[in-house]
Amino acid sequence: MNPLGVLLGRSRRSDVLEMRCWRPPIVSFDHGFVPNGGRVYYLIRSQPPLLSPMLYEYYLATGDLEAVNEILPMLEKEYNFWLVQRAKPFYDESENEKFQFFQYRAHMKTPRPESYREDMDLVRNITSD
């Protein structure tokens, strides 16, 4: 079950849903994507693009078309971020078809500030050979 489904199972109150589910899109409107957190260094890392499926599930559960119309421009902006910044082409030779997929990554060449020690421990014995 998805997180929204769990939340709906606990409460049908739309104010609870809006508080928990739609705060991230407000943040994404400023940056074009949902940052991994509220700190400045998170602005180069996004959350996975799950807001559109969450909005769809929310709409199916509540029928709240007003929320959909309010949030949809933000989701379109986030989708554009993924198209421009994270889309990668893929060619399936066996089917002779081209596809596009979104790569979940960050543009970083340094350890994460909040996990510096763990990242350094992870790569300590890696060689460049």
DSSP file (Angstrom, degrees, kcal/mol; ACC not computed):
  #  RESIDUE AA STRUCTURE BP1 BP2  ACC     N-H-->O    O-->H-N    N-H-->O    O-->H-N    TCO  KAPPA ALPHA  PHI   PSI    X-CA   Y-CA   Z-CA
    1    1 A M              0   0    0      0, 0.0     5,-0.0     0, 0.0     0, 0.0   0.000 360.0 360.0 360.0 140.4    0.0    0.0    0.0
    2    2 A N     >  -     0   0    0      1,-0.1     4,-2.0     4,-0.0     3,-0.3  -0.363 360.0-105.2 -78.2 162.5    1.3    3.5   -0.8
    3    3 A P  H  > S+     0   0    0      0, 0.0     4,-2.3     0, 0.0     5,-0.1   0.851 122.0  53.5 -57.2 -36.3    1.8    6.1    1.9
    4    4 A L  H  > S+     0   0    0      1,-0.2     4,-2.8     2,-0.2     5,-0.2   0.901 106.5  52.7 -66.5 -38.6   -1.3    8.0    0.8
    5    5 A G  H  > S+     0   0    0     -3,-0.3     4,-2.0     2,-0.2    -1,-0.2   0.892 108.9  49.6 -62.5 -39.9   -3.4    4.8    1.1
    6    6 A V  H  X S+     0   0    0     -4,-2.0     4,-1.2     2,-0.2    -1,-0.2   0.929 111.9  48.7 -62.7 -44.9   -2.1    4.3    4.6
    7    7 A L  H >X S+     0   0    0     -4,-2.3     4,-2.1     1,-0.2     3,-0.5   0.911 110.6  50.0 -62.8 -42.8   -3.1    7.9    5.4
    8    8 A L  H 3< S+     0   0    0     -4,-2.8    -1,-0.2     1,-0.2    -2,-0.2   0.856 105.4  58.1 -64.4 -33.7   -6.5    7.5    3.9
    9    9 A G  H 3< S+     0   0    0     -4,-2.0    -1,-0.2     1,-0.2    -2,-0.2   0.810 111.2  42.5 -64.9 -28.5   -7.0    4.4    5.9
   10   10 A R  H << S+     0   0    0     -4,-1.2     2,-0.3    -3,-0.5    -2,-0.2   0.827 129.2   4.6 -85.5 -35.1   -6.5    6.4    9.1
   11   11 A S     <  -     0   0    0     -4,-2.1    -1,-0.3    -5,-0.1     6,-0.0  -0.995  41.6-160.7-154.6 141.9   -8.5    9.4    8.3
   12   12 A R        +     0   0    0     -2,-0.3     2,-0.5    -3,-0.1    -4,-0.1   0.311  56.9 124.1-100.8   5.6  -10.7   10.7    5.5
   13   13 A R    >>  -     0   0    0      1,-0.2     4,-1.6     2,-0.1     3,-0.6  -0.545  53.6-152.6 -73.5 120.8  -10.3   14.3    6.6
   14   14 A S  H 3> S+     0   0    0     -2,-0.5     4,-2.9     1,-0.2     5,-0.2   0.783  91.6  63.3 -66.8 -26.8   -9.0   16.3    3.6
   15   15 A D  H 3> S+     0   0    0      2,-0.2     4,-2.1     1,-0.2    -1,-0.2   0.881 104.1  48.1 -66.1 -35.0   -7.2   18.8    5.8
   16   16 A V  H <> S+     0   0    0     -3,-0.6     4,-2.2     2,-0.2     5,-0.3   0.923 112.9  48.5 -67.7 -44.1   -5.0   16.1    7.1
   17   17 A L  H  X>S+     0   0    0     -4,-1.6     4,-3.1     1,-0.2     5,-0.5   0.932 112.5  47.6 -60.7 -46.5   -4.3   14.9    3.6
   18   18 A E  H  X5S+     0   0    0     -4,-2.9     4,-1.6     1,-0.2     5,-0.3   0.910 111.5  51.0 -63.1 -41.3   -3.5   18.4    2.4
   19   19 A M  H  <5S+     0   0    0     -4,-2.1     4,-0.4    -5,-0.2    -1,-0.2   0.912 120.9  32.9 -62.5 -42.7   -1.2   19.1    5.3
   20   20 A R  H  <5S+     0   0    0     -4,-2.2    -2,-0.2    -5,-0.1    -1,-0.2   0.830 127.7  33.7 -86.3 -33.3    0.8   15.9    4.8
   21   21 A C  H  <5S+     0   0    0     -4,-3.1    -3,-0.2    -5,-0.3    -2,-0.2   0.802 117.1  44.2 -96.2 -31.1    0.7   15.4    1.0
   22   22 A W  S  X<S+     0   0    0     -4,-1.6     4,-1.0    -5,-0.5    -3,-0.1   0.437  85.0  85.4-105.8   2.1    0.7   18.8   -0.5
   23   23 A R  H >> S+     0   0    0     -4,-0.4     4,-1.4    -5,-0.3     3,-0.6   0.935  88.6  56.7 -64.4 -43.9    3.3   20.7    1.5
   24   24 A P  H 3> S+     0   0    0      0, 0.0     4,-2.4     0, 0.0     3,-0.3   0.891 101.0  55.2 -56.2 -41.6    6.1   19.3   -0.8
   25   25 A P  H 3> S+     0   0    0      0, 0.0     4,-1.5     0, 0.0    -2,-0.2   0.856 102.8  56.9 -62.6 -29.8    4.5   20.7   -4.0
   26   26 A I  H <X S+     0   0    0     -4,-1.0     4,-0.6    -3,-0.6     3,-0.1   0.913 109.8  45.6 -63.4 -40.2    4.5   24.2   -2.5
   27   27 A V  H >X S+     0   0    0     -4,-1.4     3,-1.1    -3,-0.3     4,-0.9   0.903 108.9  56.0 -66.3 -41.5    8.3   23.8   -2.0
   28   28 A S  H 3X S+     0   0    0     -4,-2.4     4,-3.1     1,-0.3     5,-0.3   0.785  94.0  68.1 -65.6 -26.2    8.7   22.5   -5.6
   29   29 A F  H 3< S+     0   0    0     -4,-1.5    -1,-0.3     1,-0.2    -2,-0.2   0.841 100.3  49.6 -62.6 -31.9    7.1   25.5   -7.1
   30   30 A D  H << S+     0   0    0     -3,-1.1    -1,-0.2    -4,-0.6    -2,-0.2   0.829 126.7  22.5 -74.0 -32.5   10.1   27.6   -6.0
   31   31 A H  H  < S-     0   0    0     -4,-0.9    -2,-0.2     2,-0.4    -3,-0.1   0.527 101.9-112.9-116.4 -10.1   12.8   25.3   -7.4
   32   32 A G  S  < S+     0   0    0     -4,-3.1    49,-0.4     1,-0.2     2,-0.3   0.356  94.8  45.9  89.5  -6.5   11.1   23.3  -10.1
   33   33 A F  S    S-     0   0    0     -5,-0.3    -2,-0.4    -6,-0.2    -1,-0.2  -0.949  94.7 -93.0-154.5 169.8   11.4   20.1   -8.1
   34   34 A V        -     0   0    0     -2,-0.3    13,-2.7    13,-0.3    -6,-0.1  -0.825  45.3-136.0 -92.4 110.6   10.9   18.8   -4.6
   35   35 A P  B     -A   46   0A   0      0, 0.0    11,-0.3     0, 0.0     8,-0.2  -0.186  19.4-113.1 -62.6 159.7   14.2   19.2   -2.7
   36   36 A N  S    S-     0   0    0      9,-2.0     2,-0.3     6,-1.0    10,-0.1   0.627  90.0 -24.4 -69.0 -13.8   15.4   16.3   -0.5
   37   37 A G  S    S-     0   0    0      8,-0.3     8,-0.1     2,-0.2    -1,-0.1  -0.959  76.5 -79.5-176.7-172.1   15.0   18.5    2.5
   38   38 A G  S    S+     0   0    0     -2,-0.3     2,-0.2    -3,-0.1     5,-0.0   0.438  88.8  98.7 -91.8   0.1   14.8   22.1    3.8
   39   39 A R  S >  S-     0   0    0      1,-0.1     3,-1.6     2,-0.0     4,-0.3  -0.543  81.0-115.5 -90.3 156.6   18.5   22.9    3.9
   40   40 A V  G >  S+     0   0    0      1,-0.3     3,-2.0    -2,-0.2     4,-0.1   0.881 112.9  57.8 -57.5 -42.5   20.4   24.7    1.2
   41   41 A Y  G >  S+     0   0    0      1,-0.3     3,-0.7     2,-0.1    -1,-0.3   0.645  95.2  66.9 -68.9 -10.7   22.6   21.8    0.3
   42   42 A Y  G X  S+     0   0    0     -3,-1.6     3,-1.9     1,-0.2    -6,-1.0   0.562  75.5  88.3 -80.2  -7.6   19.5   19.7   -0.5
   43   43 A L  G <  S+     0   0    0     -3,-2.0    -1,-0.2    -4,-0.3    -2,-0.1   0.557  85.2  53.3 -71.5  -5.2   18.8   22.0   -3.5
   44   44 A I  G <  S+     0   0    0     -3,-0.7    63,-0.7    -4,-0.1     2,-0.4   0.374 105.5  63.1-104.1   2.4   20.9   19.8   -5.7
   45   45 A R    <   -     0   0    0     -3,-1.9    -9,-2.0    61,-0.1    -8,-0.3  -0.990  68.0-162.1-128.8 135.0   19.0   16.7   -4.7
   46   46 A S  B     -A   35   0A   0     -2,-0.4   -10,-0.1    59,-0.4    -3,-0.0  -0.673  22.5-111.9-109.2 164.6   15.4   15.9   -5.4
   47   47 A Q        -     0   0    0    -13,-2.7   -13,-0.3    -2,-0.2   -11,-0.1  -0.539  55.0 -81.9 -79.5 159.6   12.9   13.5   -4.0
   48   48 A P        -     0   0    0      0, 0.0     2,-2.3     0, 0.0     3,-0.2  -0.324  52.3 -99.4 -59.6 151.1   11.7   10.8   -6.4
   49   49 A P  S    S+     0   0    0      0, 0.0     3,-0.1     0, 0.0    55,-0.0  -0.432  78.8 128.4 -77.3  74.7    8.9   12.1   -8.7
   50   50 A L     >  +     0   0    0     -2,-2.3     4,-1.9     1,-0.1     5,-0.1   0.415  40.0  91.5-107.7  -0.8    6.0   10.6   -6.8
   51   51 A L  H  > S+     0   0    0     -3,-0.2     4,-2.7     1,-0.2     5,-0.2   0.878  83.3  54.5 -68.1 -36.7    3.8   13.7   -6.4
   52   52 A S  H  > S+     0   0    0      2,-0.2     4,-2.3     1,-0.2    -1,-0.2   0.948 110.8  44.6 -63.4 -47.9    1.8   13.1   -9.6
   53   53 A P  H  > S+     0   0    0      0, 0.0     4,-2.4     0, 0.0    -1,-0.2   0.876 113.4  52.8 -62.7 -33.4    0.8    9.6   -8.6
   54   54 A M  H  X S+     0   0    0     -4,-1.9     4,-2.7     2,-0.2    -2,-0.2   0.915 108.4  49.3 -66.0 -41.5    0.0   10.9   -5.1
   55   55 A L  H  X S+     0   0    0     -4,-2.7     4,-2.7     2,-0.2    -1,-0.2   0.907 110.4  51.5 -63.3 -40.4   -2.3   13.6   -6.5
   56   56 A Y  H  X S+     0   0    0     -4,-2.3     4,-2.5     2,-0.2    -2,-0.2   0.934 111.9  45.7 -61.0 -46.7   -4.0   11.0   -8.6
   57   57 A E  H  X S+     0   0    0     -4,-2.4     4,-2.0     2,-0.2    -2,-0.2   0.897 112.3  52.2 -63.5 -40.3   -4.6    8.8   -5.6
   58   58 A Y  H  X S+     0   0    0     -4,-2.7     4,-2.3     2,-0.2     5,-0.4   0.930 110.3  48.1 -60.9 -45.4   -5.8   11.8   -3.6
   59   59 A Y  H  X S+     0   0    0     -4,-2.7     4,-3.2     1,-0.2    -2,-0.2   0.922 110.4  51.0 -62.9 -44.0   -8.3   12.7   -6.3
   60   60 A L  H  < S+     0   0    0     -4,-2.5    -1,-0.2     1,-0.2    -2,-0.2   0.870 115.4  43.6 -60.4 -35.8   -9.6    9.2   -6.6
   61   61 A A  H  < S+     0   0    0     -4,-2.0    -1,-0.2    -5,-0.2    -2,-0.2   0.816 131.9  18.1 -79.5 -31.0  -10.1    9.1   -2.8
   62   62 A T  H  < S-     0   0    0     -4,-2.3    -3,-0.2    -5,-0.2    -2,-0.2   0.681  82.0-135.6-116.2 -24.0  -11.6   12.5   -2.3
   63   63 A G     <  +     0   0    0     -4,-3.2     2,-1.7    -5,-0.4     3,-0.2   0.698  46.3 159.7  69.9  18.1  -12.9   13.8   -5.7
   64   64 A D     >  +     0   0    0     -6,-0.4     4,-1.5     1,-0.2     3,-0.2  -0.544  10.5 167.2 -80.3  83.1  -11.3   17.1   -4.8
   65   65 A L  H  > S+     0   0    0     -2,-1.7     4,-2.6     1,-0.2    -1,-0.2   0.790  72.2  63.6 -68.7 -28.7  -10.9   18.6   -8.3
   66   66 A E  H  > S+     0   0    0      2,-0.2     4,-1.9     1,-0.2    -1,-0.2   0.914 103.3  47.6 -62.0 -42.8  -10.1   22.0   -6.8
   67   67 A A  H  > S+     0   0    0     -3,-0.2     4,-2.4     2,-0.2     5,-0.3   0.903 110.8  52.2 -64.5 -40.7   -6.9   20.6   -5.2
   68   68 A V  H  X S+     0   0    0     -4,-1.5     4,-2.5     1,-0.2    -2,-0.2   0.945 110.7  46.8 -60.1 -48.5   -6.0   19.0   -8.5
   69   69 A N  H  < S+     0   0    0     -4,-2.6    -1,-0.2     1,-0.2    -2,-0.2   0.836 114.2  48.6 -64.1 -32.6   -6.4   22.3  -10.4
   70   70 A E  H  < S+     0   0    0     -4,-1.9     4,-0.3    -5,-0.2    -1,-0.2   0.887 120.0  35.1 -72.8 -39.4   -4.4   24.2   -7.8
   71   71 A I  H >X S+     0   0    0     -4,-2.4     4,-1.8     1,-0.2     3,-0.9   0.726  95.3  83.8 -91.7 -24.0   -1.5   21.8   -7.7
   72   72 A L  H 3X S+     0   0    0     -4,-2.5     4,-2.4     1,-0.3     5,-0.2   0.849  86.8  55.3 -53.5 -42.6   -1.3   20.7  -11.3
   73   73 A P  H 3> S+     0   0    0      0, 0.0     4,-1.7     0, 0.0    -1,-0.3   0.878 108.7  49.8 -59.8 -34.4    0.8   23.7  -12.5
   74   74 A M  H <> S+     0   0    0     -3,-0.9     4,-2.2    -4,-0.3    -2,-0.2   0.892 110.3  49.5 -68.7 -39.0    3.4   22.8   -9.8
   75   75 A L  H  X S+     0   0    0     -4,-1.8     4,-2.6     2,-0.2    -1,-0.2   0.857 108.4  53.2 -69.1 -34.4    3.4   19.2  -11.0
   76   76 A E  H  X S+     0   0    0     -4,-2.4     4,-2.0    -5,-0.2    -1,-0.2   0.887 109.0  49.8 -65.2 -38.0    3.9   20.3  -14.6
   77   77 A K  H  X S+     0   0    0     -4,-1.7     4,-1.8    -5,-0.2    -2,-0.2   0.907 111.6  48.2 -65.9 -41.6    6.9   22.4  -13.5
   78   78 A E  H  X S+     0   0    0     -4,-2.2     4,-2.1     2,-0.2    -2,-0.2   0.913 109.6  52.6 -64.6 -42.1    8.3   19.4  -11.6
   79   79 A Y  H  X S+     0   0    0     -4,-2.6     4,-2.3     1,-0.2    -2,-0.2   0.895 107.1  52.9 -60.7 -40.2    7.8   17.2  -14.7
   80   80 A N  H  X S+     0   0    0     -4,-2.0     4,-2.6     2,-0.2     5,-0.3   0.891 105.5  54.7 -62.6 -39.5    9.6   19.7  -16.8
   81   81 A F  H  X>S+     0   0    0     -4,-1.8     4,-3.4   -49,-0.4     5,-0.6   0.939 109.7  46.9 -56.7 -47.5   12.5   19.6  -14.3
   82   82 A W  I  X>S+     0   0    0     -4,-2.1     4,-1.3     1,-0.2     5,-0.8   0.876 112.2  50.4 -65.7 -36.8   12.7   15.8  -14.7
   83   83 A L  I  <5S+     0   0    0     -4,-2.3     4,-0.3     3,-0.2    -1,-0.2   0.916 121.2  33.2 -64.6 -43.1   12.5   16.1  -18.5
   84   84 A V  I  <5S+     0   0    0     -4,-2.6    -2,-0.2    -5,-0.2    -3,-0.2   0.895 131.8  27.1 -82.2 -42.1   15.3   18.7  -18.7
   85   85 A Q  I  <5S+     0   0    0     -4,-3.4    -3,-0.2    -5,-0.3    -2,-0.1   0.727 131.4  24.0 -97.8 -24.8   17.6   17.6  -15.8
   86   86 A R  I  <<S+     0   0    0     -4,-1.3    17,-3.1    -5,-0.6     2,-0.2   0.469  83.6 115.2-126.6  -2.5   17.0   13.8  -15.3
   87   87 A A  E   < -B  102   0B   0     -5,-0.8    15,-0.2    -4,-0.3    -4,-0.0  -0.520  38.3-175.8 -76.9 137.5   15.8   12.3  -18.6
   88   88 A K  E     -B  101   0B   0     13,-3.0    13,-2.6    -2,-0.2     2,-0.2  -0.989  22.2-122.9-131.3 140.4   18.1    9.8  -20.3
   89   89 A P  E     -B  100   0B   0      0, 0.0     2,-0.4     0, 0.0    11,-0.2  -0.504  24.3-170.1 -80.9 153.0   17.5    8.0  -23.7
   90   90 A F  E     -B   99   0B   0      9,-2.6     9,-3.5    -2,-0.2     2,-0.5  -0.991   8.3-157.1-142.5 133.6   17.5    4.3  -23.9
   91   91 A Y  E     -B   98   0B   0     -2,-0.4     2,-0.9     7,-0.2     7,-0.2  -0.956   5.6-154.5-115.6 121.3   17.5    2.2  -27.1
   92   92 A D  E >>> -B   97   0B   0      5,-3.1     5,-1.7    -2,-0.5     4,-1.3  -0.818   8.6-171.5 -93.9 101.5   16.1   -1.3  -27.0
   93   93 A E  T 345S+     0   0    0     -2,-0.9    -1,-0.2     1,-0.2     5,-0.0   0.853  81.5  58.8 -64.0 -35.5   17.9   -3.1  -29.9
   94   94 A S  T 345S+     0   0    0      1,-0.2    -1,-0.2    -3,-0.1    -2,-0.0   0.829 120.3  27.8 -65.9 -30.6   15.8   -6.2  -29.6
   95   95 A E  T <45S-     0   0    0     -3,-0.5    -1,-0.2     2,-0.2    -2,-0.2   0.455 101.8-129.0-106.0  -4.6   12.6   -4.3  -30.2
   96   96 A N  T  <5 +     0   0    0     -4,-1.3     2,-0.4     1,-0.2    -3,-0.2   0.922  64.0 133.6  53.4  47.9   14.2   -1.5  -32.3
   97   97 A E  E   < -B   92   0B   0     -5,-1.7    -5,-3.1     2,-0.0     2,-0.4  -0.956  51.5-138.4-130.2 146.6   12.5    1.1  -30.0
   98   98 A K  E     +B   91   0B   0     -2,-0.4     2,-0.3    -7,-0.2    -7,-0.2  -0.850  25.1 178.3-101.5 140.1   13.7    4.3  -28.3
   99   99 A F  E     -B   90   0B   0     -9,-3.5    -9,-2.6    -2,-0.4     2,-0.4  -0.867  19.7-141.2-131.2 166.5   12.6    5.0  -24.7
  100  100 A Q  E     -B   89   0B   0     -2,-0.3     2,-0.3   -11,-0.2   -13,-0.1  -0.997  20.0-179.0-128.5 136.6   13.2    7.7  -22.2
  101  101 A F  E     -B   88   0B   0    -13,-2.6   -13,-3.0    -2,-0.4     2,-0.5  -0.919  27.0-118.2-130.9 161.0   13.7    7.2  -18.5
  102  102 A F  E     -B   87   0B   0     -2,-0.3     2,-0.6   -15,-0.2   -15,-0.2  -0.869  22.4-146.8-101.8 127.4   14.3    9.4  -15.5
  103  103 A Q        -     0   0    0    -17,-3.1     2,-0.9    -2,-0.5    -2,-0.0  -0.829   7.0-143.9 -96.7 122.8   17.5    8.9  -13.6
  104  104 A Y        +     0   0    0     -2,-0.6     2,-0.3   -59,-0.0   -18,-0.0  -0.766  52.7 115.1 -87.3 106.4   17.2    9.6   -9.9
  105  105 A R        -     0   0    0     -2,-0.9   -59,-0.4     2,-0.0     2,-0.4  -0.933  55.4-121.1-158.6 175.2   20.6   11.2   -9.0
  106  106 A A        -     0   0    0     -2,-0.3     2,-1.6   -61,-0.1   -61,-0.1  -0.965  26.0-120.0-128.1 148.7   22.4   14.3   -7.8
  107  107 A H        +     0   0    0    -63,-0.7     2,-0.4    -2,-0.4   -62,-0.0  -0.641  66.7 130.4 -86.0  82.0   25.1   16.3   -9.5
  108  108 A M        +     0   0    0     -2,-1.6    -2,-0.1     1,-0.1     4,-0.1  -0.990  39.2 178.7-137.7 143.9   27.7   15.9   -6.8
  109  109 A K  S    S+     0   0    0     -2,-0.4    -1,-0.1     2,-0.1    -2,-0.0   0.125  71.8  67.7-124.0  16.3   31.3   14.8   -6.8
  110  110 A T  S    S-     0   0    0      1,-0.1     6,-0.0     0, 0.0    -2,-0.0  -0.867  94.6 -83.2-129.8 162.6   31.8   15.2   -3.0
  111  111 A P        -     0   0    0      0, 0.0     5,-0.2     0, 0.0    -2,-0.1  -0.297  56.1 -94.5 -62.1 152.8   30.4   13.4    0.0
  112  112 A R    >   -     0   0    0      3,-0.3     3,-1.2     1,-0.1     7,-0.2  -0.517  30.4-132.1 -68.0 133.4   27.0   14.5    1.2
  113  113 A P  G >  S+     0   0    0      0, 0.0     3,-0.8     0, 0.0     4,-0.2   0.871 106.0  47.0 -56.2 -39.6   27.4   17.1    4.0
  114  114 A E  G 3  S+     0   0    0      1,-0.2     3,-0.1     2,-0.1    -2,-0.1   0.610 124.3  32.3 -80.9 -10.3   24.9   15.4    6.3
  115  115 A S  G <> S+     0   0    0     -3,-1.2     4,-2.6     1,-0.1    -3,-0.3  -0.123  74.5 135.9-135.1  37.1   26.5   11.9    5.8
  116  116 A Y  H <> S+     0   0    0     -3,-0.8     4,-2.5     1,-0.2     5,-0.2   0.921  74.4  45.8 -55.0 -51.8   30.2   12.8    5.3
  117  117 A R  H  > S+     0   0    0      1,-0.2     4,-2.6     2,-0.2    -1,-0.2   0.925 113.8  48.3 -61.3 -46.5   31.6   10.1    7.5
  118  118 A E  H  > S+     0   0    0      1,-0.2     4,-1.9     2,-0.2    -1,-0.2   0.903 112.9  48.3 -62.2 -41.4   29.4    7.3    6.1
  119  119 A D  H  X S+     0   0    0     -4,-2.6     4,-1.4    -7,-0.2    -1,-0.2   0.906 112.3  48.3 -66.1 -41.2   30.2    8.3    2.5
  120  120 A M  H  X S+     0   0    0     -4,-2.5     4,-0.8    -5,-0.3    -2,-0.2   0.901 111.0  50.7 -66.3 -40.4   33.9    8.4    3.2
  121  121 A D  H  < S+     0   0    0     -4,-2.6     3,-0.5     1,-0.2     4,-0.3   0.880 107.0  56.1 -62.1 -37.5   33.8    5.0    4.9
  122  122 A L  H  < S+     0   0    0     -4,-1.9     3,-0.2     1,-0.2    -1,-0.2   0.858 117.2  32.1 -63.6 -37.3   31.9    3.6    1.9
  123  123 A V  H >< S+     0   0    0     -4,-1.4     3,-1.6     1,-0.2    -1,-0.2   0.365  85.5 107.9-104.2   4.5   34.6    4.6   -0.6
  124  124 A R  T 3< S+     0   0    0     -4,-0.8    -1,-0.2    -3,-0.5    -2,-0.1   0.856  87.7  35.1 -52.5 -42.9   37.7    4.2    1.6
  125  125 A N  T 3  S+     0   0    0     -4,-0.3     2,-0.4    -3,-0.2    -1,-0.3   0.255  89.2 115.6-101.1  12.1   39.0    1.1   -0.1
  126  126 A I    <   -     0   0    0     -3,-1.6     2,-0.3     2,-0.0    -3,-0.0  -0.669  48.5-159.8 -83.3 133.9   37.9    1.8   -3.6
  127  127 A T        -     0   0    0     -2,-0.4    -2,-0.1     1,-0.0    -3,-0.0  -0.711  24.8-124.8-108.6 164.7   40.7    2.3   -6.1
  128  128 A S              0   0    0     -2,-0.3    -1,-0.0     1,-0.2    -2,-0.0   0.338 360.0 360.0 -89.8   7.5   40.7    4.0   -9.5
  129  129 A D              0   0    0      0, 0.0    -1,-0.2     0, 0.0    -3,-0.0   0.490 360.0 360.0 -66.8 360.0   41.9    0.9  -11.4
